[in-house]
Amino acid sequence: MPAYMIIDVATGRILKSGSAPDDAIALMTAPGEGSIVGIDGVSDESYYVGPAGITPYPPRPGPWAAFDFTTETWFDPRTQADLDEELRAVRSTMVVSRFQAKAALLSAGLLAPAEALVAGSDALTQLAWAEAIEYRRDSPAIAALAGALGLTETDLDDLFVAAAGITA
């Protein structure tokens, strides 16, 4: 039985591959599809059929990437709303210990200004600063403190990443 590939004629995307008798290959090919027979070891996950023939996909930049068969390049199909949601999801997992947070602030030269801001805050904020076991990136109190320190959202992300890498 010969090896075959069924391709989308319009794009060059390999739809399926395997081995089958010649007459079965013809039956498996639908309108708008073509078949290539006699090519073995070509995966639809790794190759497509472009103007130059059977071509390996270029390295995929990430799991989110989609391939544009016209330009033969990967592109990012995510919308700004998708990206915002992904960022929110990542930020919701950013949690560091009190020690890690304060050590990162110290390293960034922000511990003294942060403590001064907290000292001038309400009693509940002071209690949270002194007694919290962990600090969460998506906490409204952390956002308020970061804003008062003049930190951007990216600065705060970077501070949490740095804090997460600190061990006692």
C-alpha angles and dihedrals in degrees: 000000000000124000114248144183126206110209136189100245093208096054108017091236112152105235099185141344138192138106129294141144115286094249091052091052090057090051092050093054112094128195110291091027132099134195133224115198129198099032113120131187097026114133125204087222094058106030144043133183111252134164089284092053126248104008132182114237113252115249110296111239094212144336089270094060122113123199122239106209092194096058093025091228137113118250137186110249094183119116123224087257089055091050092047091051092049090051091048090051092050092047091051089062095051106107127154135178122255089252093051092048094049093043091053091048090049091050090050092048091246104107097090094046091046092050090048090053092048091048088058093048132093121286094258092054090049091050092049092049092050100039110028112117092205139014122221123213092222094051114125089220091055090048091052093048091047091050091050089051090051094246121154122222088258091049089053092048090051091048091053091047090051091046092051089057094056119097127186 
